[in-house]
């Protein structure tokens, strides 16, 4: 979440940011109105409590009794107002850096570089589902009977390919000093909100277990970040880097067409995620480092990709800057997002209270997150880019030592 004082003192800047993100400025006005009511009520409560102290000292029992009831009413009103104000605060996204591309949607994202050669086929390439079904390694039909639409079984070589990809990413990243973690896939609502991932507009994407008052995470990021909750890092500890593996759950509302065929946009998927706490003055440097790790992973797999700077109208609400890695998908004849990399500055750390102690002061650290391997999408990219005319699929050489096989089929 943003600093409330920043919104109070720089409301026009915040409104300009909302416009750049294609969001309504009314949210800012509503928040400021609630905030003004909140400050007025806090002042009234302070006065009533001071009066209560005097009335008690002066033994004015009846007046003290009436004033006590007034205090109770105002405390209840304040509690409701605080919750309403906090929920509205969550709807105000992070402020993009000044040099982030301005644009309304993904059509105005900026391609920074293209890496790898697009495969040339002497035959019409199949999509991942046709390949997976023919090889009997992906089964969405049985999954739909078991769990409903947009679920899938990974079988045989595909299941082993997933384990190989996890080991491949973990080996690369642990050698770079990332601490390996298997985080919880459940998260409390209050912690989810502190991470900036449970605003009212985001709840549609989340799976909620009402009986337990818990949410299923949409990314390992959501429970890796709280490793720094209420923690004060020493400068020499930073950057503190984690690599986590977890199953993720998303409703993927609004997806349609080819995106819901196969395992591209499913409700349950596995992912290896990087998360880093960095010194505020070095978070942009850390961001480029995380991006370099993503590129190292995909270059090792020899998957053609491009790096894209995400514009203000398309970037995530917690992000001050976002890069995407987009892999070439032959069946669609275009690049598709396969990994994202974000600098959230102090947006998430303000909520969870993650700080760094410097020589002069204690201040909020910056937090960054980046996809290391989105398992399903990476398997799609491997199947489609390395398919052969006879229906077999070559396994990237970087995975041979993990898979024990070099060809699928």
Buried (B, 14 or more C-beta within 10 A) or exposed (E): BBEBEEBBEBBEEBBEBBBBBEBEBEBBEBBBEBBEBBEEBBEBBEEBBEBBEEBBEEEBEEBBEEBBEBBEEBBEBBEEBBEBBBBBBBBBBBBBEEEBBBBEEBEBBEEEEBEBEEBEEEEEBBBBBBBBBEBEBBBBEEBEEEBEEBBBBBBEBBEBBBBBBBBBBBEBBEEEEBBEBEBBBEBBBEBBBBBBBBBEEBBEBBBBEEEEEBBBBBBBBBBBBBBBBEBEBEEEBBBBBBBBBBEBBBBBEEBEEBBEBBBBBBBBBBBBBBBBBBBBEEBBEBBEBBBEBBBEBBEBBBBBBBBBBBBBBBBBBBBBBBBBBBBBBBBEEEBBBBBBBBBBBBBBBBBBEBBBEEEEEEBBBBBBBBBBBBBBBBBBBBBBBBBEEEEBBBBBEBBEEBBEEEEBB
